[in-house]
Amino acid sequence: MTIEELLARESIRDTMAKYNTSGDRLKVADYVACFTEDGIMESDGVAEDKAFRYAGRPEILAWQSRWLERDPDAPAIHTSRFIRHHLSTSKIDFTGQDTARVRTYWVAWTDVGPDHAGYYLDEFRKVGDDWLIAHRRVRLDWESPDSLYMNAVTTTNPDR
């Protein structure tokens, strides 16, 4: 393994950490910056009522911004005070000098316990000095019967 590969791997891991911490903290501009301009974020292998697909930074930004634009007088869609996405095993395979395919396991926790879990299937692309997500497929393996956030995802989908 070369020094360049090691640096690329660390840059990919840094982007994944920025994605999770930005998403969990509703830092939508930082979240969107993890994607290429033409990046795609979509669900994969989930029931139709939980499916989503956003193509390009403007669509991803609009989707994330909806978390901030809720009517404060509307009934709560969940009762947790926080969410934390934890990453575990991550397999990075370079498919070219400036491209990589990545598979990463994740679990989301709230203050009431584990909420949902799955894995990301990513295609990364080097843009300038950064490795960014060109295509993220989110696979859901498990959700708590009392999941707080799966309802929230469904309610923030503009097609519903």
C-alpha positions in Angstrom: 0.0 0.0 0.0 1.4 3.4 -1.0 1.4 6.6 1.1 -1.1 8.1 -1.5 -3.5 5.2 -0.9 -3.2 5.6 2.9 -3.9 9.4 2.6 -6.9 8.7 0.3 -8.3 6.1 2.8 -8.0 8.6 5.6 -9.6 11.3 3.5 -12.6 9.0 2.8 -12.9 8.1 6.4 -12.8 11.8 7.3 -15.6 12.5 4.8 -17.7 9.7 6.3 -17.2 11.1 9.8 -18.1 14.6 8.6 -21.2 13.2 7.0 -22.4 11.6 10.2 -21.5 14.4 12.6 -23.0 17.0 10.3 -26.2 15.1 9.8 -26.6 14.3 13.5 -26.1 18.0 14.4 -28.3 19.3 11.5 -25.3 21.2 10.0 -26.9 20.9 6.5 -24.3 22.9 4.6 -21.5 20.7 6.0 -23.5 17.6 5.3 -24.2 18.5 1.6 -20.5 19.4 1.2 -19.7 15.7 1.7 -21.2 15.0 -1.8 -19.9 15.8 -5.3 -22.0 18.4 -7.1 -23.8 15.6 -8.9 -23.9 13.3 -5.9 -26.8 10.9 -5.3 -28.2 9.9 -2.0 -30.8 7.1 -2.1 -32.3 4.2 -0.1 -31.8 0.7 -1.4 -33.7 -2.4 -0.6 -36.3 -0.8 1.6 -40.1 -0.8 1.5 -41.6 1.8 -0.9 -43.0 4.0 1.9 -39.4 4.4 3.3 -37.7 4.9 -0.1 -36.0 8.1 -1.1 -33.7 9.4 -3.8 -32.1 12.8 -4.0 -29.8 13.7 -6.9 -27.4 16.7 -6.8 -26.5 19.0 -4.0 -29.6 21.2 -4.3 -32.0 18.2 -3.8 -29.9 16.8 -0.9 -29.8 20.3 0.7 -33.6 20.7 0.3 -34.2 17.3 1.9 -31.9 18.0 4.8 -33.3 21.5 5.3 -36.7 20.1 5.9 -35.5 18.8 9.3 -34.9 22.5 10.2 -38.1 23.9 8.7 -40.7 22.0 10.8 -43.5 24.0 12.3 -42.7 24.3 16.0 -46.4 23.9 16.9 -46.7 20.7 14.9 -46.9 17.4 16.8 -43.5 15.8 17.5 -42.6 13.1 15.0 -40.2 11.7 17.6 -39.3 12.3 21.2 -35.5 11.7 21.3 -33.2 14.5 22.2 -30.4 13.3 20.0 -29.3 10.8 17.3 -25.8 9.5 16.8 -24.8 7.4 13.8 -21.9 5.1 14.6 -19.7 3.6 11.9 -17.9 0.3 12.3 -16.4 -1.9 9.6 -15.5 -0.1 6.5 -14.1 -1.8 3.4 -12.4 0.6 0.9 -11.6 -0.6 -2.6 -10.0 1.7 -5.1 -11.5 1.3 -8.6 -9.3 3.9 -10.2 -6.8 6.6 -9.4 -9.6 9.0 -8.3 -12.5 6.6 -7.5 -13.3 4.1 -4.8 -16.1 1.8 -3.8 -16.8 1.7 0.0 -19.0 -0.5 2.1 -19.5 0.7 5.7 -21.7 -0.7 8.5 -23.6 1.8 10.7 -26.0 1.9 13.6 -28.1 4.9 14.8 -28.6 5.4 18.5 -30.9 7.8 20.3 -31.3 8.6 24.0 -33.8 5.7 24.1 -31.4 3.1 22.6 -30.6 1.6 19.3 -33.0 2.9 16.6 -32.0 1.4 13.2 -29.0 -0.1 11.5 -27.6 -1.1 8.1 -24.8 -0.3 5.7 -23.8 2.3 3.2 -22.7 1.3 -0.3 -20.7 4.2 -1.6 -18.9 5.4 -4.7 -16.4 8.0 -3.8 -14.6 10.4 -6.2 -11.7 12.6 -5.7 -12.5 16.3 -6.3 -9.5 18.6 -5.9 -7.9 17.4 -2.7 -11.1 15.9 -1.2 -12.7 12.5 -1.5 -16.4 13.0 -1.8 -19.5 10.8 -2.0 -20.6 10.5 -5.6 -23.3 7.9 -4.9 -24.6 6.7 -1.5 -27.0 3.8 -1.3 -28.4 3.4 2.2 -29.4 -0.1 3.1 -31.5 -0.7 6.2 -31.0 -4.1 7.8 -32.9 -3.5 11.0 -35.1 -1.0 12.8 -36.6 -1.0 16.3 -40.3 -1.7 16.4 -40.4 1.7 18.3 -38.1 3.5 15.8 -38.3 7.2 16.2 -36.5 8.2 13.1 -38.0 5.9 10.4 -41.3 7.8 10.8 -39.3 11.0 10.6 -37.7 10.0 7.3 -41.1 9.1 5.9 -42.6 12.4 6.9 -39.8 14.4 5.4 -40.1 12.8 2.0 -41.6 15.4 -0.4 -43.4 12.7 -2.4 -45.5 11.7 0.5 
